[in-house]
Each structure stands twice: as C-alpha cells, then as structure tokens.
C-alpha cells in the first residue's frame, strides 16, 4: 500500500477509538483489583497516555516513516529487518487473540453448537475483505459504526443507573496498593500499549501536524468511556462479581428489565473488535510488503488469514486459559514490544541526532 493512500485526522481518531475499545466491550481491564478496578484503570490509562506520547515523539523525529522504516534507519538493514519481523509476528499474534475472543464469545453466548473453526473462518473472511480494500475503506467503516458503539455504551450506562450500588466500590484499597498496581500494569498493556501498532499508520494521516490533537481526543474519549464502563460493572456486579464472571458486560445488561441487549452487545463487540483485528491484520500485511519491497500489501492478505485462523484454533485449549493468558502472561509478553523497544529506539534516535549535531558544529 503506497503512502499516496491517506486518511483524515478525524478518520484516524475514529480508528484509534475503535481500536482502544476493541475487546474491552466483553473483557473488562483491571478486574484483578476487584472493587478498586476503577483506580487501577485510571493509573493504566495515565500510563497509556505517556506510552502513546513516546510513540508519537518517535514518529515525529522520523516523519513519513513507518515502524519498519524507522527500524532500518536507526538499526541498519539486518538488525532493523529482524526487529521488524518480530513486530509483524506481534501484530499477527494480537490479531489472533482478538479472533479467538470473537469465537469464544460467539460460542459461549450465542451459538454454542457452532464449530469454532467455522466462526474463525467466517470472521477472518470478513476482516480480510476490509484489509484487502485498504486503510481508507477500514477508516470509512469506522466513521459509520464507531459513533453507534459510543452511543450504545452511554445508553446502557443510563439504563443501569437504578441498579448501581455505591457500596460495591467499598472497601477502598482493602488489600493495599499492590493488587491495584498489578492490575494497572495489565490495563497499560491491554488496551493502551497495544496502540504501538499505529506506528505503522501515522505516515498515512494526511495532516501530520494534527496527529497530536487526534491522539489526545481519541485517548480522552475512549478512555473516559472505558472508565465509565468500569465503574458501571463494579457498581452493578461488585468487585468479586467482575473478577469471577467470564464476560461481565453480558451479565450486567441482564439486570435491565424487559430488555434483551445480548444481540446488540454482540454487534458492538463485532464492530470494535473487528476494527481492532482489521488494524492488526492490515499493519502485518503492510509490514511484510515493506520488508519484501512489494508495492501491494494485498498479496499477503490470504496467507496471513490462514496463519491467523490456524493460530487461533490452537493458541488456547479453552476459555479459562484465554482469560488467564490475558491477565497473567500478556502484560509481560508485551513489555519488549510496547515499552522497551520503542524507548530504546527513541534513545538511539536522540543519540544519532546529537552525534550529527556535534559533527556538523565541528
């Protein structure tokens, strides 16, 4: 996909909002902290804001370059390409996890008799069509559907207001700050740190100077909405309730009398989760195209789809393992990709700039 393909700052904002919300429609971040999940979420949100700022500064030092190209500039061809291959794997892995969320949710809540492979193939086929159509089509799709998801979440919160209990937020810090800090780190890496994938998309925004404003807007809107959802789940189900339940939002909405919102929750998840999977799928294809000097990312769409479908089938043995991985393993697995390498790249970028300045002045 050539860089003549461009999206507007508004489309970028919508894409980022949809990506951040992603799987959080059904999986609430920070549940390990129980009734203090809201505090863990706020700390993780603040950390995510700082982390995305690092990604943005790194890009601004190398405007017009994707993460793959930044690797080559700062680390050279061989080391840079090796690191890019690792990141492409990370993007694929993240897309695979989202796909497994799709299939597990559908089989658990809606269609228990449906084979998992069928849902995996169906979901990937739909996403592959969007990826093959390119970034512009994915962004336009986001423009149409993301506002609906925001309105739906606000509406659900209003309908659940009579069922909220402030006492469910107590006792405050019952087990001290340690569980809160552990949960906040989990929130940092899911969903906020996952926005590292946008280092592949920054160059395609047609007004680069508007990136900062778009980023702040998206982080504030998506973050505030997820904080509201966090409070809602805790005040309705209680701290122990959100920790024990598989898909807390599904159970929360059942408290609304005479109204079955299960189908709409599924639609909202398929929208935001679909956007997240689209972005992961697309940047993996773009990365492979840049590594192989191909002008068309579409040649990689179907091979990547096969890998994602196959991986999603064996990556977990059951839904309990999926949730354990998300809480206990994913945060630490993500540290190099989300935190260590971007910071290292930024430091190398500054050092190279200082050397260049010193050389030119002498």
C-alpha positions in Angstrom: 0.0 0.0 0.0 1.6 3.2 -1.2 1.8 6.3 1.0 -0.4 8.1 -1.5 -3.2 6.4 0.4 -4.3 8.9 3.1 -6.8 9.2 5.8 -8.0 12.4 7.6 -7.3 13.2 11.2 -10.9 12.6 12.1 -10.7 9.1 10.5 -7.5 8.4 12.4 -9.3 9.5 15.7 -12.2 7.2 15.0 -9.9 4.3 14.1 -7.9 4.8 17.3 -11.1 5.0 19.4 -12.4 1.8 17.9 -9.1 0.0 18.4 -8.8 1.0 22.1 -12.3 -0.1 22.9 -11.8 -3.3 20.9 -12.3 -6.4 23.1 -13.0 -4.3 26.2 -16.6 -4.5 25.3 -16.7 -8.0 26.7 -13.4 -8.2 28.7 -13.1 -5.6 31.4 -9.4 -4.5 32.0 -8.2 -4.4 35.6 -10.7 -6.9 37.2 -7.9 -8.3 39.3 -8.2 -5.3 41.6 -11.9 -6.1 42.3 -13.7 -3.1 43.7 -10.6 -1.0 43.1 -10.6 -1.8 39.4 -11.6 1.8 38.6 -8.4 3.1 40.3 -6.2 0.5 38.5 -7.9 1.6 35.3 -7.1 5.3 35.8 -3.4 4.5 36.6 -3.2 2.3 33.5 -4.9 5.0 31.4 -2.4 7.6 32.5 0.5 5.3 31.7 -1.0 4.5 28.3 -1.2 8.2 27.6 2.5 8.6 28.3 3.3 5.5 26.3 1.5 6.7 23.2 3.2 10.1 23.6 6.5 8.2 23.3 5.3 6.5 20.0 4.2 9.9 18.7 7.6 11.6 19.5 9.4 8.7 17.9 7.4 9.2 14.7 7.8 13.0 14.8 11.5 12.5 14.8 11.1 10.4 11.6 8.1 11.9 9.9 6.6 10.0 7.0 8.3 6.7 8.1 6.6 3.6 9.3 7.9 1.5 12.2 9.6 -0.9 9.7 11.4 2.0 8.1 12.4 3.6 11.4 14.0 0.2 12.4 16.1 0.3 9.2 17.1 4.0 9.7 18.2 3.5 13.4 19.5 -0.1 13.4 20.6 -0.8 9.9 19.2 -3.2 7.4 19.8 -6.6 9.1 19.1 -5.8 12.7 16.3 -3.5 11.7 14.6 -6.1 9.5 15.0 -8.7 12.2 13.2 -6.5 14.7 10.5 -5.7 12.1 9.9 -9.5 11.6 9.4 -9.8 15.4 6.9 -6.9 15.4 5.0 -8.4 12.4 4.7 -11.5 14.5 3.4 -9.4 17.4 0.8 -7.8 15.2 -0.3 -11.2 13.9 -0.4 -12.6 17.4 -2.6 -9.7 18.6 -5.0 -10.2 15.7 -5.1 -13.9 16.5 -6.1 -13.1 20.1 -8.9 -10.8 19.0 -10.2 -13.5 16.6 -10.2 -16.1 19.5 -12.2 -13.5 21.6 -14.7 -13.5 18.7 -15.1 -17.2 18.5 -15.2 -17.8 22.3 -17.8 -15.1 22.8 -20.0 -16.3 20.0 -19.8 -20.0 21.1 -20.3 -19.2 24.8 -23.1 -16.7 24.5 -24.9 -17.0 21.2 -24.2 -20.2 19.1 -22.9 -23.0 21.4 -23.4 -25.6 18.7 -21.4 -23.8 16.1 -17.9 -25.2 15.3 -15.2 -22.9 16.4 -13.4 -23.3 13.0 -16.5 -22.1 11.2 -16.7 -18.8 13.2 -12.9 -18.3 12.8 -13.1 -18.7 9.0 -16.2 -16.5 8.7 -14.8 -13.7 10.9 -11.4 -13.7 9.2 -13.0 -13.7 5.7 -15.0 -10.5 6.5 -12.0 -8.8 8.0 -9.8 -9.9 5.1 -12.1 -8.2 2.7 -11.7 -5.0 4.6 -8.0 -5.3 4.8 -7.7 -6.1 1.1 -9.7 -2.9 0.4 -7.2 -0.9 2.3 -6.8 1.6 5.1 -9.2 4.1 3.6 -12.1 1.6 3.5 -11.4 0.4 7.0 -11.4 4.1 8.2 -14.6 4.9 6.5 -16.3 1.8 8.0 -15.1 3.1 11.4 -16.7 6.5 10.7 -20.1 4.8 10.2 -20.1 2.4 13.1 -17.9 3.7 16.0 -20.3 6.6 16.9 -23.0 3.9 17.3 -20.9 2.0 19.8 -20.2 5.1 21.8 -23.9 5.9 22.0 -24.8 2.3 22.9 -22.4 2.3 25.8 -23.7 5.6 27.2 -27.3 4.3 26.8 -26.6 1.1 28.6 -25.0 3.0 31.5 -28.1 5.2 31.8 -30.4 2.2 31.8 -28.3 0.5 34.5 -28.2 3.6 36.8 -31.0 2.3 39.1 -29.1 -1.0 39.6 -25.8 0.6 40.6 -24.7 0.4 44.3 -22.0 2.8 45.5 -21.3 0.4 48.4 -19.9 -2.0 45.8 -16.9 0.3 45.5 -16.0 -0.4 49.1 -13.9 -1.2 51.0 -11.4 1.1 49.3 -7.9 -0.4 49.0 -8.9 -3.4 51.1 -5.8 -5.3 50.1 -3.5 -2.3 49.7 -1.9 -0.8 46.6 -0.2 -4.0 45.3 -3.2 -5.6 43.5 -4.1 -2.1 42.1 -0.6 -1.6 40.7 -0.5 -5.1 39.2 -3.9 -4.5 37.6 -2.9 -1.1 36.4 0.0 -2.6 34.5 -2.4 -5.1 32.9 -4.6 -2.1 31.8 -1.5 -0.3 30.5 -0.7 -3.2 28.2 -4.3 -4.0 27.3 -5.6 -2.0 25.6 -3.4 1.1 25.7 0.1 -0.2 25.0 -1.3 -2.2 22.0 -1.6 1.1 20.2 2.0 0.7 19.2 0.6 -0.8 16.0 -0.3 2.8 15.0 3.4 3.5 14.3 2.6 1.7 11.1 -0.3 4.0 10.3 1.0 7.5 11.3 2.5 8.2 7.9 -0.9 7.7 6.2 -2.6 10.6 8.0 -2.8 13.5 5.6 -2.3 16.2 8.2 0.7 15.1 10.2 0.5 18.2 12.4 -3.0 17.2 13.6 -1.8 13.8 14.9 -1.2 15.1 18.5 -4.7 16.6 18.7 -6.3 13.4 17.2 -4.3 11.2 19.7 -5.4 13.3 22.7 -9.0 13.3 21.5 -9.1 9.6 21.0 -7.4 8.8 24.3 -9.7 11.0 26.2 -12.9 9.8 24.6 -12.1 6.1 24.6 -10.5 6.2 28.0 -13.4 8.1 29.6 -15.9 5.7 28.0 -14.0 2.6 29.4 -13.7 4.3 32.8 -17.5 4.8 32.8 -17.9 1.1 31.8 -15.5 0.1 34.6 -17.5 2.0 37.2 -20.7 0.6 35.8 -19.6 -3.1 36.0 -18.2 -2.7 39.5 -21.2 -0.9 40.9 -23.7 -3.4 39.4 -21.9 -6.7 39.9 -19.5 -5.9 42.7 -15.7 -6.4 42.9 -15.9 -10.2 43.3 -18.6 -10.4 40.7 -16.5 -8.8 37.9 -13.5 -11.0 38.8 -15.4 -14.3 38.7 -17.5 -13.7 35.6 -16.3 -14.7 32.1 -18.0 -11.8 30.2 -19.2 -9.3 32.9 -21.0 -6.9 30.5 -23.2 -9.7 29.2 -24.4 -10.4 32.8 -24.7 -6.7 33.7 -27.1 -5.9 31.0 -29.4 -8.7 32.1 -30.3 -6.5 35.1 -32.2 -4.2 32.8 -35.9 -5.4 33.0 -37.9 -6.2 29.9 -35.0 -5.6 27.5 -32.7 -8.2 25.9 -29.5 -6.4 24.8 -27.4 -9.6 24.1 -27.7 -9.2 20.3 -26.6 -5.5 20.5 -23.7 -6.3 22.8 -22.6 -8.8 20.2 -22.9 -6.3 17.4 -20.9 -3.6 19.3 -18.2 -6.1 20.1 -18.0 -7.3 16.5 -17.7 -3.7 15.4 -14.9 -2.6 17.8 -13.2 -6.0 17.8 -13.5 -6.1 14.0 -11.8 -2.7 13.8 -9.0 -3.9 16.1 -8.5 -7.1 14.1 -8.6 -5.1 10.8 -5.8 -2.8 12.1 -3.6 -5.7 13.3 -4.2 -7.7 10.1 -3.5 -4.6 7.9 -0.3 -3.4 9.6 1.1 -7.0 9.4 0.4 -7.1 5.7 1.9 -3.6 5.2 5.0 -4.6 7.2 5.5 -7.7 5.1 5.1 -5.6 1.9 7.7 -3.1 3.1 10.2 -5.8 4.1 9.9 -7.6 0.7 9.8 -4.3 -1.3 6.4 -5.1 -2.6 4.1 -2.3 -3.7 0.9 -4.2 -2.9 0.1 -5.4 0.6 -2.9 -7.4 -0.8 -0.7 -10.3 -1.9 -0.1 -11.1 1.8 -3.8 -10.9 2.9 -4.8 -14.6 2.3 -1.6 -16.1 3.6 -1.9 -14.0 6.8 -5.5 -15.1 7.1 -4.6 -18.7 7.0 -1.9 -18.2 9.7 -4.4 -16.2 11.9 -7.1 -18.8 11.6 -4.8 -21.7 12.3 -3.1 -20.0 15.3 -6.5 -19.0 16.8 -7.5 -22.7 16.9 -4.6 -24.0 18.9 -3.4 -21.0 20.9 -5.7 -21.8 23.8 -7.3 -25.1 24.9 -10.4 -23.4 26.5 -11.9 -20.0 27.5 -10.4 -20.2 31.0 -6.9 -20.4 29.6 -7.6 -17.5 27.3 -8.6 -15.3 30.2 -5.6 -16.5 32.3 -3.3 -15.6 29.4 -4.8 -12.1 29.1 -4.3 -11.4 32.8 -1.1 -13.3 33.8 1.0 -13.6 30.6 0.1 -10.9 28.0 1.3 -7.9 30.1 4.8 -9.3 30.5 4.9 -10.8 26.9 4.1 -7.3 25.6 6.8 -5.4 27.6 9.5 -5.5 24.9 7.1 -4.6 22.0 5.2 -1.9 23.8 7.7 -0.3 26.2 11.3 -1.4 26.0 12.0 -1.3 22.2 10.1 2.0 21.5 12.0 3.7 24.3 15.3 2.2 23.1 14.6 3.4 19.5 13.8 6.9 20.8 17.1 7.0 22.8 19.1 5.8 19.7 17.3 8.5 17.7 18.4 11.2 20.1 22.0 9.9 20.3 22.3 9.8 16.5 20.9 13.4 16.3 23.4 14.6 18.9 26.3 13.0 17.1 25.2 14.6 13.8 24.9 18.0 15.5 28.3 17.6 17.1 29.9 16.6 13.8 28.3 19.5 11.9 29.4 22.0 14.5 33.0 20.8 14.5 
